[in-house]
Amino acid sequence: MCGARTASVTASRRRARSTTCAIPNPHATFGYIAQELSKLGIGYLHTIEPTEADYQHGLPQKDGVHACYLRERFDGVLITNGGFTAERAQEYLEAGHVDAIAFGVPFLANPDLPERIRRGAPLNVPDPSSFYGGTEKGYTDFPALPA
């Protein structure tokens, strides 16, 4: 039951940027990782797209490693997230850049996110002060769409 297809990897320049680890050539590094993981036949590769906030906080434009770059080097299931709107997610999917989009922050404020996307309904505004901590605030008090 165990094997490569039951394993997955998350590769993120954002995570590396938040530590003391510097990656001198992120395209070569993440490209190599993607190629080697593809050879292993892992279950999926999950990446985090660089966002405008990443660039505003000092990530050089040239260091942004996007899923479309990794798609050319990875043959398995490729999932990404990072600041996606429903429209941008659809563009990525239709272009074949990825196999799936993961939504993080939008789900925290919109537990009914798939239905909101289906209906084209507005999204609740996230409250970062309520993320991952302490009380039920932010998990049970965002308004849901009417049935």
C-alpha positions as CSV (number, residue, x, y, z in Angstrom):
1,M,0.0,0.0,0.0
2,C,2.9,2.4,0.5
3,G,4.9,3.8,-2.3
4,A,5.6,6.8,-4.4
5,R,1.9,7.3,-5.4
6,T,0.9,7.7,-1.8
7,A,3.4,10.5,-1.2
8,S,3.1,14.2,-2.0
9,V,5.4,17.2,-1.7
10,T,4.7,20.9,-1.2
11,A,7.4,23.1,-2.8
12,S,7.2,26.8,-2.1
13,R,9.5,29.7,-2.6
14,R,7.3,31.6,-0.1
15,R,8.1,29.1,2.6
16,A,11.8,29.3,1.8
17,R,11.7,33.1,1.8
18,S,10.3,33.1,5.3
19,T,13.2,31.3,6.7
20,T,16.9,32.0,6.8
21,C,17.4,29.7,3.9
22,A,18.4,31.5,0.7
23,I,17.8,29.9,-2.7
24,P,20.3,31.4,-5.1
25,N,18.6,30.1,-8.3
26,P,15.0,29.1,-7.5
27,H,14.1,28.2,-11.1
28,A,17.0,25.7,-11.4
29,T,16.3,24.4,-7.8
30,F,12.6,24.0,-8.1
31,G,12.8,22.8,-11.7
32,Y,15.3,20.1,-10.7
33,I,13.0,19.1,-7.7
34,A,10.0,18.9,-10.1
35,Q,11.9,16.7,-12.6
36,E,13.2,14.3,-10.0
37,L,9.8,14.0,-8.3
38,S,8.2,13.3,-11.6
39,K,10.7,10.5,-12.2
40,L,9.6,9.0,-8.8
41,G,6.0,9.1,-9.7
42,I,4.8,10.8,-6.5
43,G,1.0,11.2,-5.9
44,Y,1.1,15.0,-6.5
45,L,3.2,18.1,-6.3
46,H,1.7,21.1,-4.5
47,T,3.1,24.6,-5.2
48,I,2.4,28.0,-4.0
49,E,2.3,30.7,-6.6
50,P,4.1,34.0,-5.9
51,T,1.7,36.8,-5.3
52,E,1.8,40.5,-5.6
53,A,2.3,40.7,-1.9
54,D,5.4,38.5,-2.2
55,Y,6.9,40.9,-4.7
56,Q,5.9,43.9,-2.6
57,H,7.7,42.3,0.3
58,G,10.9,41.8,-1.5
59,L,10.7,38.7,-3.7
60,P,12.5,39.7,-6.9
61,Q,10.2,39.2,-10.0
62,K,12.9,37.0,-11.6
63,D,12.7,34.6,-8.6
64,G,9.0,34.0,-8.9
65,V,8.6,30.3,-9.9
66,H,5.2,29.8,-11.4
67,A,3.3,26.5,-11.9
68,C,3.5,26.8,-15.7
69,Y,7.3,26.6,-15.4
70,L,7.0,23.5,-13.2
71,R,4.3,21.9,-15.4
72,E,7.0,21.6,-18.2
73,R,9.1,19.6,-15.8
74,F,6.5,17.6,-13.8
75,D,4.3,14.9,-15.4
76,G,2.1,14.1,-12.4
77,V,-0.8,15.8,-10.7
78,L,0.2,19.4,-10.1
79,I,-1.8,21.5,-7.6
80,T,-1.2,25.2,-6.8
81,N,-2.6,27.9,-4.7
82,G,-1.7,31.5,-3.8
83,G,-4.1,34.4,-4.1
84,F,-6.4,32.9,-6.8
85,T,-9.8,34.2,-7.7
86,A,-12.3,31.8,-9.3
87,E,-11.6,33.5,-12.7
88,R,-7.8,33.2,-12.5
89,A,-8.1,29.6,-11.3
90,Q,-10.3,28.7,-14.3
91,E,-7.7,30.3,-16.6
92,Y,-4.9,28.2,-15.1
93,L,-6.9,25.1,-15.4
94,E,-8.0,25.7,-19.0
95,A,-4.4,26.6,-20.0
96,G,-3.3,23.2,-18.5
97,H,-0.8,24.9,-16.1
98,V,-2.2,22.7,-13.2
99,D,-4.6,19.9,-12.5
100,A,-6.2,21.6,-9.5
101,I,-6.3,24.8,-7.6
102,A,-6.3,24.8,-3.8
103,F,-8.0,27.7,-2.0
104,G,-6.7,28.6,1.5
105,V,-7.7,32.0,2.8
106,P,-11.0,32.2,0.8
107,F,-12.2,29.0,2.5
108,L,-11.5,30.3,5.9
109,A,-14.0,33.1,5.4
110,N,-16.3,31.2,3.0
111,P,-16.9,27.6,4.2
112,D,-19.4,27.4,1.3
113,L,-16.8,28.6,-1.2
114,P,-17.6,26.0,-4.0
115,E,-21.3,27.1,-3.9
116,R,-20.3,30.8,-4.0
117,I,-18.1,30.2,-7.0
118,R,-20.9,28.2,-8.8
119,R,-23.4,31.0,-8.2
120,G,-20.9,33.8,-8.9
121,A,-21.8,35.1,-5.4
122,P,-19.7,37.7,-3.5
123,L,-17.2,36.3,-1.0
124,N,-17.0,37.2,2.6
125,V,-14.0,39.4,3.5
126,P,-11.4,37.3,5.5
127,D,-10.5,38.3,9.0
128,P,-6.9,37.3,9.4
129,S,-7.0,38.0,13.2
130,S,-9.3,35.0,13.5
131,F,-7.2,32.6,11.6
132,Y,-6.0,29.4,13.3
133,G,-6.5,30.3,16.8
134,G,-8.3,30.4,20.1
135,T,-12.0,30.5,19.6
136,E,-14.8,29.7,17.2
137,K,-14.6,33.3,15.8
138,G,-13.9,33.2,12.1
139,Y,-14.9,29.5,11.8
140,T,-18.6,29.6,12.6
141,D,-19.7,33.2,12.3
142,F,-19.2,34.0,8.6
143,P,-22.5,34.3,6.9
144,A,-23.5,31.5,4.6
145,L,-25.4,31.9,1.3
146,P,-29.1,31.4,1.6
147,A,-30.3,28.0,0.3
